[in-house]
Amino acid sequence: MLKSIHQVKRLIVAVIGFTVLAIGIAMIVLPGPAFIVIPVGLLILGTEFVWAKKFLKKIKDKLKRK
């Protein structure tokens, strides 16, 4: 039972995170603050997925160098 609760939480985080990320990517060509929404989507995904956390860290490091 515990494993299934974790899987449900992971699925909910994935759906919300990918939705926010997709909206942010759409905002690149549509009006809106894509530079804010995309990192928020990655932050949400980063709570459950290591790859998202690493990708967000790379983006932060690149922005600090500029």
N, C-alpha and C positions, 0 to 999 in steps of 0.2 A: 504494500500500500504506500509506503513512504517513497519508494522509487517512482511510482506513478504520479504522486503529488509533485515531485521535483520535475518530472517530464511535462506536466501540465503548466507549471510555472515557467519552465524554459520555453514552451511553445507560446505562451502568452507574451513573454518578453520578446521573442522572435517576431511575432506578428506585429506588435506595437513598434518595435525598433525598426523593422524593415519598412513599415508604413511611413513612419516619420522620415526615414532616410530617403524613401522614394519621393515623398513630397518635397524634401530639400533638393533632391536632384532635379525635379521638375521646376523648382524655383530658379534654377540656373538660367532657364530661358523664359520663364514666366516671372511676373513681378512678385517680389517677396525676398525676405532675408535668408537666402540659401546659405550664406556663410555662418549663420547661427543655427539653422535647422539641421543641417548635415551633421555637425558635431554632436548635437543633442541626440540624434538617431544613433550615432556611434556610441555615445555614452550609455544609452539604454541597452544596446546590444552588448556593450562591454561588461555589463553586469553578469552575463551568462556565457559569453563567448570570448575566448582569449584572442582570436584573430582580430576582433573589433577593437579590443583594448590596445593591441599592438599597433594597429593602423592609426588609431587616434593619437597614440604617443608619437608616431612618425610625423603626423601632421603638426602636432604641437612643437616638436623639435625643429621642423622646417620653419615654422613661423617665428620661433625665437631667434633663429640665425639671421633673419632679415632685418 
